[in-house]
Amino acid sequence: MPSISEYREPINTTLESFFNELPDLLELDLSESSQQALSMLREYSLRPGKRVRGSLAAFAYDYASESEFAESGLRLGVAFELIQSYFLIIDDVMDRSKTRRGKPTIHELYAESSAGWASDQHTTNMLAINVGLVAHHLANIVIAELPEDPKRVKVLMAQLQKNISGTTFGQIDDLVQLIGETFSTEDLLRKYLLKSSYYTYISPLQAGLILAGIEDKKVLEEVCRFGAAAGIAFQLHDDYLGVFGESEVTGKSNLDDLQEGKYTLLIHYGLEHADTAGKKLLEKHLGNNSLTQNQGDEVRAVLSDSGAKEYLLQQTKEYADKANKILQTSRYWNNDTAKILEQFVNFTVSRQS
């Protein structure tokens, strides 16, 4: 069985081929603006990335079908990379992010346009969201046309849309969970489960297995339990990188989450355990759209001194360990494959971008 990282290049190649074939696939007479939207989506989707979700989907399909780099699995991986673009584009608008993978976000690309509407933030945001919606629709087309038993595709589509709905509800929670409101640890963990676990692990793994004909509910439930823990660990590490990561490495400013005032487990712990001066500083700076790098450094110092940084790292490890224990006692994955998944979990919580 190939390692998960070995799927990255085949997914890249298949994704590029999809965009090359897209004009013939759509059979639509598109305006210059619509062609520009597709061009933006292509460039955005093909930016260098780890292809985590697409690789996991293809990996799961290959394992269940006893194949390697099968066409159906790779095409399913392409669908997940398009879903990834859909969520990232909308997430960029939500977070007011200016960069993604080291380049301008879609709404920023529109804002840089010479068109008369480019200075209207609402218009540029709505254009970006529509590009994201196109990505989602294209993903559904890819899945609908997979060369597999239509019954499997139907089951896959139904489960996938449930999972994507969960991710969207997580995004809603992410929007409203901001500094100034009171939320519990349970609220935050539920958000992480919906926003990240389903999106990053549960959806692609279940999709790959279902497409290959796996119907055993116990297997899919085990995947869900594993993915829940692994996905929370993934998001906790993402929160760490969002504040303490190097922008040049992550491809995204380490001020974005602080300026947005995102209420993460890191911030939650910091507000609860910082001294009076530290808490006041956090309340003053978090959510400030004009936050400077020096002020960001002050916030990071409070989060370190309060123990929030160390707590976040500890929680990340605990959830990664929980996911790995599920793999070690799995009745579905063989030992070699379980080790591959375990190595992947460990990579995702030690990555620098």
N, C-alpha and C positions, 0 to 999 in steps of 0.2 A: 504494500500500500504506500503510495507517495506521501511525503510530508505535506502538510497543508500549505506551506510556503511555496511548494513546487507548483501549485495551481495558479499562482499569480500571473505568470507570463502567458499560459494558455488562455486564461480569462481575459487578459489584455488583448490578445490577438483576436479572440472571438468577439469581444466588444467593439474593436475597431472595424472588424468585418461587418458587424451589424450596422454601424453608422454608414459604412460605404454602401450598403444595400438598402438603406432606409428610404431614399427617394422613390425607388421602384416599389418598395413595400407599401408606402402610403398611397401612392397613385393620386396625389392631390395637387391642384394648381395653387401654389403658395405665393403669397405676396412677398415683397422684398423684406418686410418686417418679420414675417413668419420664417423665411429662410435664415434670417439673422438669428432668430431664436433657436432654431435647430443647430446652427453653427456654434452658438454659445454653449448649448447643451453638450454638443460633441466635445468641444474643447475642455469644458468643465469636467465631464465624465472621464475623459482620458488623461487628466492630470495624474502624475505619479501618485500612487496610493498603495496601501497594503492589500486591497481587495479581500478583506477579511470575510465579509458576508457571502460574496460570490464563491470564494474558495471553500468555505464551510458547506455550502449547498452542494457544490460539485463533489466534494470529498464524501459527503454522506450518501449521495446517489451512487458513487462508484463503490463504496463499501457494501451497500445493500444489494447492488446488482452484480457484484464481483467483477468489476471492470476497472479500467484505468483511463482517465481523461476522455470519458465517453461524451459523444456529441450532446446527448440530452442533458447531462450534468453540467457541461460547460455553458450551454444555452440557458439553463436555469440560473447558472451563476451570473450571466449577463443580465437577466431579469433583476436579480438582487442588486447588481451594481447600479442599475437604473433606479431602483427603489432607493438606494443609497443617495443618489443624486437628488431625487425628489425630496427626501427628508433634509439633506444638507442645505439645499437651496432655500427651503422654507425656514430652517433653523438659522441660517445666515440673516434672513430678514428679521426674524424674531429677536435675534441677539444684536442686531445692528452691526454685524461684523463686516469689516472692510476687506479682509483677506481670508482665503481658504486654500490650503496647500501652497502657500507662498504667493498666490496670485489674487487679483481682485475678485470679489464675489460677484454673482450675476447682477444683483441690484446696483453694485458699484460700477460694473461695466456699462450698464444702461445710463448711470449718472454721468459717466465720462463721454457719453455720446454727444454729437454736435446737434442733435435734434432739439427742437424748441421745448419739448416737454422734459428734457433731461434734468432741469433744475427743480422739477416737481417730485419731491420724495415719494409722495403717495403713488404717482404714476410709475416710477422706477421700481418701487416695491411690488406693485401689482403685476407689472410685466415679469419680474423675477418669479413670482408665485405661479404665474401661468406657465413659465418655462418648466418649473418643478412639476406642475400637473401634467404637462406633456410627457415628462419622464415616467410618471406613474402609469399613464395610459399605454405608453410604449412597452413598459414591463408586462402589463396584462396581455398585450398582443403577443409578446414573445412566449409567455406561458401558454396561452390558448393554442399556439401553433406548434407546441412541442410534439415531436414524433413518438408519442406514447399512447397507451390505452386511454381513450377519452374519459373513461370512468375514473382513472387515477388523476387525470388532469382536473376533473371536476372536484374531487375530494381535496386535492391540493389547493385549488383556487379558493374553496370555501374556508379551509383552515387558514390560509395565508391572509385572507381579508379580515378574518377575526383577529389574527395576530397584529396586523397593521393597524386595525382600529385601536387595539390596546396601546400601541406605540403613540398614536395620535392623541389618545386620552392622556398619556404621559406627557406629551408636549404641552397640552392644555394646563396640566398641573405645573409644569415648568414655567409657564408664562405667569401664572398667578402667585407662585411661591416666591415672593420677593421680600427684601428687607423691609421691616416695618409691620409685617404681619407675624402671627404666631403659628408655628407648625411643629408637630412632634417628629421624633425620629421615625416613627411608624409611617407618617405621611411622606417623609423623604424616601424611605425604602420602597414604599409602594410606587412612588414616582419612578424610581430607578428601575424597578422590576418592569413596569409598563414601557418606559421610554427606552431603556437600554437592553434589558435581558431578552425581551421578545424580538427586538430589532436586530441585535447582534448575534445571538446564539440560537434561541428557540425557533424562530421562524425559518432561517436557512437550513438548520439540521432537520427539522420536521419536514420541510418541503422536499429535501433530497430523499429522505426515507420514503415518504408517501409516494413520490413520483416513481420510485423503484418498486413499489408494490407492498410496502410494509403497512399493515393495518392493525397490528397488535397494539391495543391501547396502553398496555403496561410499558411497552417500549417507548411510545410517544410521551407517556407521563414521566418516564425516567429522563428522557431528553429534556423535558420541561423543567424538572427539578435541577438537573445539571446546569442547564442554560440559565436558570434563575440566579443561581449562585455565581456562575462565571460572569454573567452580564452585569451583576451588581459590582463585582470586583473590577470589571472593565470600566464602568462608569466612575467608580471611586477614584481609580487611577487617572481617568480623564479629568476629573475635578482637580486632582493634584497638578496635572500638566497645565491646566487652564490658568492656574495661579502661579505655580512655581517652575513651570517649564520655560525653556528658552525659546523665544518667539522665532528666532532664526531656524530652529530645529523643528518646532511643531508646525510652522507655517501659519500660525494664528497668534495674534497679539495676546500676551499674558495679562493684559488689562481688560479685555473684553468682558469676562465674567464679573470682574469687580465693578466695572462701569455700569453693567447691566443690573447689578445688585442681586445676582442669582443667590437663592437661598439653598445652599448645598449642605451636606453633612459637615464639611470642613468649616463653613461659616457658622452653622448651628452650634457646633462645639465651641468655636472661638467666642461667640457671643455669651455662651453660658459660663465659660471658664476664665475669660480674660479679667484682669483687674479693672477697677473703675475707669482708670485713664484709658486702658486698652479698649474697653467696650465703647467708650465715647468716641474714640478715634475710628473704630469700625463703623459705628453708626453715622459718623460724619462723612466718611469717604465712600462707603459702599453705596452704589447706585448713582454716583456722581459721574455724569457723562464726560466731564472735563478732567477726570482723574489723571494726574501726571505720573510719570514713571517713578519719581521720587516719593510721591504719596503712595503709589502701589507698593514700594519697598517698605514703607511704614506699616502698611496693612500686613504684608508678609511677615514682618518682624513680630507683630502682635500675634498672628496665627501660630508662629513658631514658639514664642514665649508662653503662650497659654496652653500649649500641649496639643493644639488642634492638628497641627501638621503630623505629629507623631501618632496621634489617634487615628487619623485618616489612613496612614500607612499600615497601621496595625489592623484596622478593619478590612482594608484591601486584602491583606494576607489571609485573614480569617475566612473571607468569602472565597478566595482562590483555593484555599485548603479544603473548604467544604465541597467545592465543585470537584476537586481531584479525588476526594474520598468516595464520592458517588461513582466516579469512573473506576476506581480500584475495586469496587464491589459490583460492578455492572454485570448483568446477565446477558447483555446484548453485544457490546463491543468486545472483541477479542483483546488479549493482553497487549499485543503490539499496537493496535489501533487506539486503545485506551491511553497508552503511553504517548502516542502522537498528539492526542487531544490534550493530555496533561501538559506536555511541553508547550503546546500552543497557549493554554491558559497562563502558564508561567511567563511566556513571552509577552502577552498582552498587558500584564501588570508590571512589567519591567521596561517596556518600550519608552522611548524618549520623544515619540511623536504620534 
